[in-house]
């Protein structure tokens, strides 16, 4: 594909095999953007069957593999104009009961994976004086929840990293934004192994009418942020079910 024949610019989405990532992929593809979809489950991304889309099996904690995937896509579709750092892991437990390996996994994916993506695209964006990064955090990146200590720590980190980098790059007209969803219908809860915590989370959802927020609304919010003029940056957006009380 000749980049000159494309009207819309390249969008890179991590964690694109489920949840927010799938809805983001469908939405930006429908808007005419070429895509690089990155996740560990290749077949789920390929099953979307989206045009002008490269699907790559990559672990975002592997910097070299992640960078290679981005450069290969840019060779086809031109420079990355939007990176959505969506890949994430949520394993809930009390600190004193949780396997430290779960802490490390969340730190690696939720924090280092986000930083890897930012490092890969930022210098080119700054040189062009254009580009957008949207990192998907969580309401748990703004306030504490029981059983969420390690997860909250990683998501508070996403907020802090994103805001720091935003301040550092804003003079180059590059936008860095954070979207912080509340409870949503994704696979995240399935990462937790403690059945009583899972049941408690489901009971909490019942207070919202039995179903939490549809992932499509988070995707639509990201699209809204991106579609604002480049000189306007919606720095942080918190989106949650109306009935969510935390």
N, C-alpha and C positions, 0 to 999 in steps of 0.2 A: 504494500500500500504506500503510495507516494504521499508524504505529509502535506504536500501542496494541494492535494485534492480534498483534504479534510477541512471543514469549516470549524469544527469544534476541536478543543485541545485535549491532550491526554490526561486522564484521571486514573490515579493509582489507588486501589482500595485493598487494605489488608483485612484478614479475617473474613474473606469474601465467600466462604462456603456455607454460611448460615446466618440467621438472625438479621441484624442491622446490615451486615455486609451484602447479603443477597438483595435486600430491598434497595440499598444504595446502587448496586450494580444495575438492577433493572431500571431504576429511575434515571441514572445518568446515561445509560445506553439509549433509552427512549428519547432522551434529549439530544442524541446524536454524537455523544462523546466516544472516542476510542478509549478502551479500558485495558489496564493491566490489573488482573485479579490475582491476589496472592493469598494462599492458605495452605494448610497441610493436607486437605482432602480434595485432591484434584478432580475426581469424578463428579463431585457435587457442583463445582464451578462449571465444568464442561457441560453438565446437564442443563444449565441455563440457556445454552445455545445462543449467545448474544453476538451480534455482528461486530466486526472490528474490535475483537476482544482477544487478548492473550491471557490464558490461564496458566499459572505456574505454581507447582508444588514447592513451597518455600516455607521454612521456619523463620519467622522474623527475628529470632534471636541469633541467627546465622548471618552476620553482617555481609560477608562476601557473597553468599548465595542471593541475599536480598538485593544487594547492589547490582549484581550481574543481571538479575531479572529486570530491574528498572532500566539499566543501560540497554538491554536487548529490546525492550519495548520502545524506548526513546529512539532507537535506531530505525524503528518502523514508523512510529507515529509522531515523532518530534518530542520536544522537552516536556517534562511533567509540569502541568499547570496547577493541578490539585492533587495533594496527597491526603487521603483519609486514613489516619492511624486508628483502625477499628479492632484489630486483633486483641483479644483479651481472655483471661481465665479468672473464674471466680470460685474459690474453694473456701467455704465458710466453716469456721470452727473456733472454739476458744483457744487462745494462744497456748494455754497449758496442756491442751489435749492435741494440738495440731502437730503433724509431722513437719519438721523444718524443711523437708523436701518440697512440701506444698508452698511454703513461703517463698522458697527460691524460684519455683516455677512461676509464681505470680509476679515476682520481681523481674524475672527474665523477660516474660512476655509483655506484661502490662507497662513496665517502665523502660527496660533496655530495648525492647522491640520498637517502642515509640521513638526513642532517641536514635536508634539505627535509621529509621525511615527519615527523620528530620535531617540527620547528617548527610544522607545520600542525596537529598534534593536541594538543600538550602543554598549551597554556594552558587549553583546555576541559577536559582531563583533570584538571589541577590544581585548577580551579575546582570540579569535581564531587567531588574527593577520591577518584577512582577511574579506572582505565584501565591498560592494559598495552601496552608496546612490546617486541616481540621482534625483534632485529636478527640476521640470518643472516650470520655471519662465516665463519671457516674455521679449521682447525688451523693454516693458514698465517698466521693472526692471532696465534698464540702462539709459533711457532718458525719458523726459516728453512728454506727448501728451495732447492736449486739451480735456477736459471732463473726463480725466483719473486720477485726483488728488488722490482720495482715492485708486483706483486700483493700480496706480503707487507706492503709498506708501507701499502697501502690497507686491508688487513684488520687489521693492528695498529692502524690509525687507528680502525676500527669498534669495536674493543675499548676503546680509550682514550676515545673519545667517549661510548660507551654507559655506561661506568663513571662517568665524570665527571657525566653527566646524571643517572644513577641516584642519586648522592650528593646532587645538587642538588634532586631532586624527591621523595625518599623520605618527607620529612615530610608531604607532601600525599597519601600513600597510593597514589601512582602507581608502578607497577612498570616497570623497564627491565631486560631480560634479553638475553643473548647466547647464541646457539647456534652452536657451532663444529664443523661437519662435517669429517670426513676425506674420503678418496677416495669418491666416490659416482657413481652412474650418472645423469649429467645431460649437458646439451649444453655445459657449460663448456669442456671440452677442445677442442671444435670452434672456439673463438674464436682459438686459437693457430694461426699460419700456418707455423711452422717444423716441417717434417715429421719431422726427426730428434728433436726434443723430444717430439713426439706419440708417435713410436714408442718412445722411452725411457719415457714415461709408461705406455704400454700394457704394456711389459715389466715395469714395476714392479707393475702390476695382476696380472700372472701370479704374483707372489710371494704374492698374496692368494687364489689359486685361480682367477684369470682373470676374476673379476668383483668389482667393488667394491660398496659398500653400496647397497641399494635406497633411492631417494629417499623412499619411504613411511615409513621409520623416522625420518627427520629430521622429517617432518610430524607423526608420532605424538608425537615428543619435544616439539615446540612445543605440541601440544594438551595434553600432560601439564602443562607449565609454566603454561599459561593456566588450566587447570581447578583448579589449587591455589587455596585461599582467597585473597582479595585481600590479606589481611594477611601472606601468605607469598610471598616472591620467590626463585625459584631463579635466582640472578644470572647464572650461567654454566654451560652444559652443553657438554661436548666429547663427540662421538659419532663413532665411526669403526669400520671393519671390525676385527674381533678380530685378524686377521693383519697389519694395517698396522703397520709397524715404525717409522714416523716421525710 
